[in-house]
Amino acid sequence: MATRRAVRAAVAAVVVVLLTTVSGGTPTVAAPTAQSDGVAAVIASYQTRIPELMAQKQIPGLALALVDGDGVVWQQGFGSLDSDGGTPVTVDTIFSVQSMSKACTATAVMRAVQSGLLDLDVPITTYLPDFTVHSAFESHPERKITLRMLLSHTAGFTHEAPLGNSYEPGPGDFDAHVRSISDTWLRFPVGTGYAYSNLGIDLAGYILEQVSNKPFPVVMRDSLLAPLGMDHSTFDRARVHATAGRAVGHTGDLVRPRVDCPMMAAGGLWATATDLAKFLEFQLGDGTVDGRTVLDAALMQEMRTVPAPHAGAPAGYALGVARMHWLAGRDPDLFNHNGGGDGFLSDLWWLPQLQLGIAVLTNSDNHDLQMSLALGILRDLSPSRAAGTTTACSACRPSPMSWSPTATTSHRRTWPPGSRPSRCRRPASSPPAGPGTTSCIAPGRWAR
């Protein structure tokens, strides 16, 4: 016991030194382990490197949150809300997370399934009897499309709709956007392939709105954000505009990017690092938060399972989340969703078996730092690395994945499912910002 107290005191001293010399923030310190000194050293190294990398990549602001099975390990803001280097980013700064929204929308749909309000496997015309869509492969395809297909991008929808899309400068209207989906043509017969699409998730969110008889932002607040304690995060456009301390997106365009995403369910969430830490705790807890079951473990497992036409595949897009292996064929499952567009890039990764997760948010879309940083931190703090074993991670990226013949295609480049889908034009560089920081660290929990 005396030894344990001595270790705890030593690690507490390390944390205090880190906080007073690097950020001056208020610490959150968890019970330490024998690996605490190593963990604190890794965090200290990244605290030094992140501002340097941001300057190299010309990223004005960044926020991150690292969690394990016991809660928040480290969360911190770097840089500023805007390229003027003024107001600093904090862990409570809201960022547009773009397509990361899909994971939250899918989770809210699963909550509605849990309550009996929705069924994953009945035709969506059960909920939208007037909905239609064009197909060159079959008549009345809408009668075959299910919510499971919408959440897994296997219904065949194209990526964009005629109204409310990545090319329009205006915010658009969500209802008009959803109605215009009926003017699109499916890319393949229903359920036979994979094509990443904003439209399927937006339809799923619209169905959730209709059966709940509430506006979509209210449904998301009541069914998911509030139960998880994500109090700063919102799909509500008015609330976003009223928030003075929100991050400003940066692209190479002369005109600043829009604030409102017309694809509300697929890309309309604004979230903070603190709140995404709670979402990660929910994921690592298999649907529980603070001892409360928010989503049944069986439904959580269903969310993580790749459906037909590649049912049960070890890698692929499941229901609102992508899955892969940390290393090909022999390591724990790695889950992910990320987002990019309108001047923002974000990444969310978690390893339930290792009880580790990380979120990285940035307010620039001309880089890939959010991915390499997130996976690099997970690599450096993984239990196998802490135990002294080798965890070769090629460029800090997940192992290659095999996908259906229908590739994810966009106007900028082709990405595998779970990687950043293109939702905006490729920007030029934006000006750098001075690195201001606020942080909260609780290192040292990986000697399992």
N, C-alpha and C positions, 0 to 999 in steps of 0.2 A: 504493500500500500504506500509505504514511504517512497519507493522508487517511482510509482505511478504519479504521486504528487509532485515529485521532483521533475519528472518529464513534463507534466502539465505546466508547471511554473516556467520551465525553460522555453516551452513553445509559446506561452503567453508573452514572454519577454520578446521573442522573435517577432510576434505579431505586432506588439506595440512599437518596436523599432521600425518595422515596415510602414506602419500607418503614419507615424510621426515624421519620418524622413521622406516618404514618397507622396502622401496625399493629405495627411492631416485629418482623415475621415474618422468615423466612429466605428470601431470593430464589432463584429459578431464572431465570437470565439467558441468553437465547439470543443468537446472533450478530445484531447490529442491522442496520438498513437506513436509508436516508435518511428514512424515515417515522417513525423511532423517537420523536422528540420529540412528534409529533402523537399517536401511539398512547399514549405515557405520559400525555399530557395528558388523553386521553379516559378512560383507566383511573382517573386521579386524580379526575376529575370524578365518575365513578360511585361511587368509594369515599366521596365526600362525600354524594352524593345518595341512595344506597341506604339508609343508616340513617334518613334523613329520610322516605323513602317507606315504609319499614317502620313507622315510628311513625304515619304517616298512615293506613296500612292495618291497623294493629294486628297486625302479624306478629311473633311472638316471635323466630324464627330463620330464617336463610336461608343457603344455601351455593351457590356457582356455580363453574363451570369453563369456561374458554374455551380452545379449542385451534385450531391450524392444522396444516398438513401436516408441520411439524417437531416438533410436540409441544405441551406445555402452554404457553400464553401467560400466563394469569392464572387463579389459583384462590384463593378466599377464603371464609371463614366470617364471618357477621355475626350479632349478637344472641345469644340463649341457647337452650338446649335446651328450656326451659319458660318459662312466662309469669312465673315468679318472678324472672327476670333473673339467675339464678345462673350455672351452668356455661355457658361460652361455646360456641357452635357453632364447629367447626373444619372443615377440608376432609375430615377423616376421620370426621365424625359421620354415622351412618347415619340416613337418612330413609326412610319408606315412600314408594315411588314409584308405588304403585297401578297404573294401567293402562299406565304405561311398561314394566311387566313384560312386556307382550305382545310388544314388540320383541325382548326377550331370549329369551323362549320360542320365538318364530318362528325366531330365529337358531339356537337349539339344534336345532330340527326340521330346519333346512336342513343343519346339520352331520351329522345322522343320514341325511339324503338323500345327502350327499356320501360317507358311508361305506357306502352301500348298505343301511342298516338300514331305511329308509323310502322310500316312493315317493309323490310328491305327487298322483298322478293315478289311483290305484287306489281302489276303494271303501273307506271306513274299516272296513267289516265284515270286510275282510281281516285287520285287527288286532284288532277287537272284534266277533267273530262273533255275540255275543248282544245287541248294542246295537240298540235300536229307538227310533223317535220318531214322534209322531203328525203326520198331515198331512190336511188337507181337500182337497188338490189331487191327490194321487197315492198309490198304494199302495206300501209298502216304500220310502219315500224314503231311508232309511239306505243302501240299496244303490246310490244315486246320489251320495251325499255323499263328497267327497274331502278330503284334507288341504289341498289348495290352497284349497278353498272355506272350510274352517275358519279358515285363516289370513287370508283376505281378507273374511270376514263376508258371504259370498254363499251360504251353505248355506240360510239362511232361519230360523235360530234366533232365538227371542225373547231379550231382554236378560238376564233373570233366571231362575233355577231355583227350584223349590219349597223346596229345602233349600240352605242356604249361599248367601245373597244379600245385597244391600245393605241390606235392611230388618231383618235379624236382628241382635240385639245380641251374640250369642255368636260364637265363632270358627268353629264348624262343623267338620265332618270332610270332607276333600277327596274321599275315595272315596264317601261317602254323597251328597255334592253331585253328583258326576258321575253316579251311578246315578239320581238324581232328574231328570236331563235327559230321560230317557225318558218322563217324565210331561208334558212340554211339547208344544206344537203349533207347527209351522212357520208363519211369517208369509207365505210365498209359495212357489211351486214351486221345488224345488232348483235353484240356479244361475241364477235369472232376475232377481235383484235384489240390493240391498245393505241390510243392517240390522246396525248395530254391536251386537255381542253378546259378553258374557263367556263364554258357553257354548261357542262354537266353539273359542276359544283353550284353554279348560280341557279340552275333549275332546282337542285336539291334544297338550297336555301330558300327559294321562292315557295316550294312546297311546304317547308317548315313554317314559313310566314303565314301561308294560307290556312293550314290546319290549326295553327295556334291563335289565329285571328288577332295578331299583333304585328306591328311593323318589325321588319327584320332586325334592326339594331336592338329593339326592346326584347325580342325573343332571345337573342344572343346574350344580352345582359342577364336576363332572368334565368335562362336555362344552363348557362355555362360560366360566364365571366364572374357573376356574383357568387355562385356556389364554390368556385375555385379561389375566391378572394382576389381576383384580378381587377381591383377597383379603379386603377388608373387607365385601363384599356377599354377601347370602345370601337364600335362600328358606326356610331352616331356622328354624322358629318357636322352638325351644329356644335356638338361638344368639342370636336377636333378644332374647329375654327375659333372657338372661344378659349382654347388652351394657349396661353401666352408662351409657355415653356415647351413648345413642341419643336422637334428637329425640322430643319428645312432641307428638302431634297436638292441634290446638285447633279446636273448633267452638263454637257457641253453646249446646250442650246442657249441662244440669246434670251429667250423667254423662259422664265422659271417654270418648272414642271407643275402640273396641276396638283392640288391637294386631295381632291375627291376622286376616288377610283370608281368608274361606272360599274365595274364588275364587283358589286358589293360583297357578295358571299365568297367569291373566289379571291378577292384581293383588297377588301375594304377595311381591314383591321388596323388600328393604330395601337401599339402596345409598348410597354416599358420592360427593361431588363428585369426589374423586380417581379413584375407580373408573369413574365415568361419563366422565371425561376419556379413560380408556383405551378405553372402548367407542366414543367419538367418533373416536379415533385409528384404531381398527379400521375404522370406517365411511369415514373419509377416505382410508384406505389400500386401499380396495376389497377388504377381507378379510385384509389383512396387518397384523401387529403386530411391531415390532422385527425386521423382515426375515423373519418367519415367516408362512407362509400358514395362516390359521386357517379361512378359508372361500374356496373357489375364486371367482375374479372373475366367472365366468359365473353361478354360483349367487347371488352378491351382486346381479348385474344382474337376475336372475330375481326376487329378493326385492323389487326396486324397480319392478317392472313390474306395472301394473294388469291383473288377469286378466279373463276373461269375467264378466259380460256386457258390459263396456266395455273389452275387451282393448286394451292399448296406449294408453289415454287418457293425456294429459299431466298430468292431475290426478285424484286419487282415492285410494282405499285399496288398497295393493298387498298384500304378504305380511308382515303385522305392522308395517308402516310406512305413513304417509300421505305422498303426494307432491303438490307444487304448484309454481307458479313464484314466484320471488322478487318479480317484477313481471309482470303479465299479458302473456303472449305473446312476451316478448322477453328474458327474463333466465334465469339458471341455475336448475336444478331445486333446490327446497328440500324437504328431508325432515324428518319430525317424528313424534314420539309424545309424549304427555303423560299425566298421570294426576291424578285428584282423588278424595278421599274419606277418611273416617276421620280428618279433621283435617289433611290434607296436600294440597298442590298442587305439581306438578312439570312442567317442560317440557324437552324435548330437541329441538334443531334442528341440522341440518347441511346444508352446501352443498358437495358433493364437487368441483364444478368450480371453486369459489373457494377450496377447502381451508380452510374455516372451520366451526366447530361450537361449540355452547354448551349447557350444562346448568344449569338453575336449580331448586333445591329449597327448599321452604318448609314450615314446620310450622303452617300455618293454611289453612283452606279457604274463607275469606270474602273473596276478592279475585281479581284477575286480573293481579297484578303480575308473576307468573312469566312470562307470555307477553309483556307489553309490555316488560319489562326485557330478556328474551332477544333479542327482535327489534330492540329499540332499540340494544343493544350491537352486534349483527351489522350493523345499518345504519351505525352510526357508525364501524365499523372495517372495512367492506367495501373491497376493492381499488378499486372504482370511485369510492367517496367519497374514499379516500386520494389518488387520482389527480386529484381536483378536479372530477369530473363530478357531475351531479345524480342522486341516487337517491331520487326521491320515494317515500316509503313511508307510505301512508295509515295514520296512527295506529300505525305500526310493526307492521302486520299483513300477512300474506301476501295475495296476490291472490285474488279470489273464485274458487270452484271449482264445477264443474258435477257433479252426482251423479245416481245412478239415482233413479227415482221413489220408491223406498222410503227415506224419510228416516230419519235417526238420531233416535230419539225416546226421551225419558226422562221421569221423573216431575217433573223440575225445569224443564228447558228443552230446546229442540232445538238440536243442534250438528251441523255438517258433519263428516264423517269426518276424523280427525286433530286435531280440536279436542277439548277436554276433555269426555269422556262423563260424564254424571252418575252417581255411584256412592254418593251420600250425600245427606242432607237439607241444605237451604240453612241455614247457621248464622247466628247473630247475631255481633256483633263479639266478639273476645277481647281481653284487656288487653294493652297495649303492653309492650315490654321494652326495657331499655337496650341500646344497641348495643356489644357487645364484638366484636372482630375478630381473625382470624388470617388471614394471606394468603401467597401465593406468586405473584410476578409475573415474566413474561418477555416484555416488550412488543417490538414493532417488527419484524414479519416480512411486511409486506404490499406492499412495493414489488417486485412480481413482474416 
